[in-house]
Amino acid sequence: MFRIGHGYDVHRFEKGRKLILCGEEIEHDEGLLGHSDADVAVHALMDAMLGAAALGDIGKHFPDTDDAYKGISSIELLKHVKGLLDGQGMTLSNADITVIAERPKLKAHIDAMRANLADALDVDVSFISVKATTEEGLGIAGKGIAAHAVVIIMHNS
């Protein structure tokens, strides 16, 4: 049986922070503000995975009130979410992530971003799609970065 999940997240820019997207550090004059490393794309992906498995959202599993998650790598949290799905007999069939950012341009980083996610999820990179787009200056992504993710998982029973 296949199940579909959707995730969405957005973080604002903040001076003095690193910009991390899909586990990749991107050179930029600002990073994203958040309790963890604020990897907006991984957050959307985790929410999509948890949603497909009907396991809640990342706030339930990794509350921003818990200092254990302060500054943590979202890739490490993603590995934990994968373990939750494994425990339910579910595996990722594919993931499609769209990063919405007016800046910086992400084209040169897409392959590394896909590889980071595939490695964390222990799947072939062909199961992972990462795309980048803008909102042509019309949306909230001008002050930060947003991401949508859609996943299909398979229940192995």
N, C-alpha and C positions, 0 to 999 in steps of 0.2 A: 504494500500500500504506500502511495506517495502522499506527502503532506507539503503544503506551501506555507512559507512565513514571509512577512514583510517587516523591515526595520527602518527607522528614520531617526536621525540625530542631527543636532546642530550645536556648534560651539563658536563663541566669539574669539576674535584675535586679542592677544595680550602681549605687550612688550616684555622681553626678558624670559620668554618661554621657547622651548624647542618646538618645531613643527614636525609632528610625527603623523604619518598617514599610512595605513596598512603595514605598520611596523617599520616603515622607512623614514629615516630622518631627512627632511627636505630643507635645503638651505633657503632661509627666508628671514626677513627682519622682525617677524613676529611669529609666535606660536599660538596654540589654542589653549584657552582657559578651561580648566577642569580639575577635578579631584585627583584623577589618575593622570596618565600622560595625555589625556584628552584626544585620543586617536578616534576621531569622529567616524571614520569609515569602519573601523573594527567594532565600534559601539553599535552602529546600525546593523552590521553583520551578526553580532551576537544576539541582538533583539530579534532579528529575523529567524535565527536558529532556534532560540528559546520559544518564539511564537509558534513556529511550525510544530514543535514538540509539546505545546501547551504547558510550558514550564514557567510562565511569567515573563518578566523583563529583567534587564541588567540591574535596575534599581533594587529589585527584590533580592538578587543574588550578591550584589556588590554595592551596598548602600554608601552614598557619599558622606555619611556620618561616621563611617568606620575607618579609623586611621590605618588599618591594615592595608587599605587600598590607596592611600595617599601616595601619589607619584608612581604607582605601579604601572608596569608595561601592560598595555591592553592586549598584547599578543599572549602574555601569560594568562590573562583572564579568558581569552579565546580558547586556549588549550583546556582550561577548566570547563568551559561550556561544552567543548567537544566531548569531554569525559562524562558530562551529564547526559548527553545524547547517547553516547556509547552505553551507559548504564540503563537506558531505556530501550536498547536494541535498535537504535536509529543511526543511520549514517547519512552524511551529506552526499547528495547526488550532483548538485551544482549550486554555485552562488554567483549572483550578478550584482555588482556594487556600482553605483553611480555617485561620484564625488562632485559636488556643486561648489565651485570656487571661482571667483573673479580673478584671484591671484593666489599663489603663483601658478604658472603654467606647469602642468603635471605630466605631459606627454613623455618626457624623458625618464620618468620614474615608474611608469605603469608596469613594465616587465618585472622590476624588482618588487613592486608592491604585490603583484600576483604571486610571485615566488615565495615571498614571506608568508602570505596567507596559506598557500598550498602546503608549505613546510609545517606550519603550526597545526594545520588540520589533518596532516598526514594523507593528503590526496594528491593526485597528479595535477599539475598546474593547468591542464586543459579543463578542469572542473571549475576553475575560478576565472571570472570576468571582472575587470575593473575598467571603468570608463570615467572620463572627466568632462564636465561641461560647465558653462556659465549660466547666469540668469540675465545676461545682457544688461547688467547694471540695474535691474528692476527689483530684485528680491533681497532677502535678508543676507544672502551669502556675501554681499559686498562688505559686511562688517565681520565676517568670519567664514566658516566653511560648514556646509551641510552634506549629508550623505543619505542615500536610500540604498537598501539592500533587499533583494528577493532571493530566497533559497528554496530548493526542493530537497526534502530529506526522504529517505525510504525507511519504513519500518520493516525490520528483518524477521518478522515472525509469520 
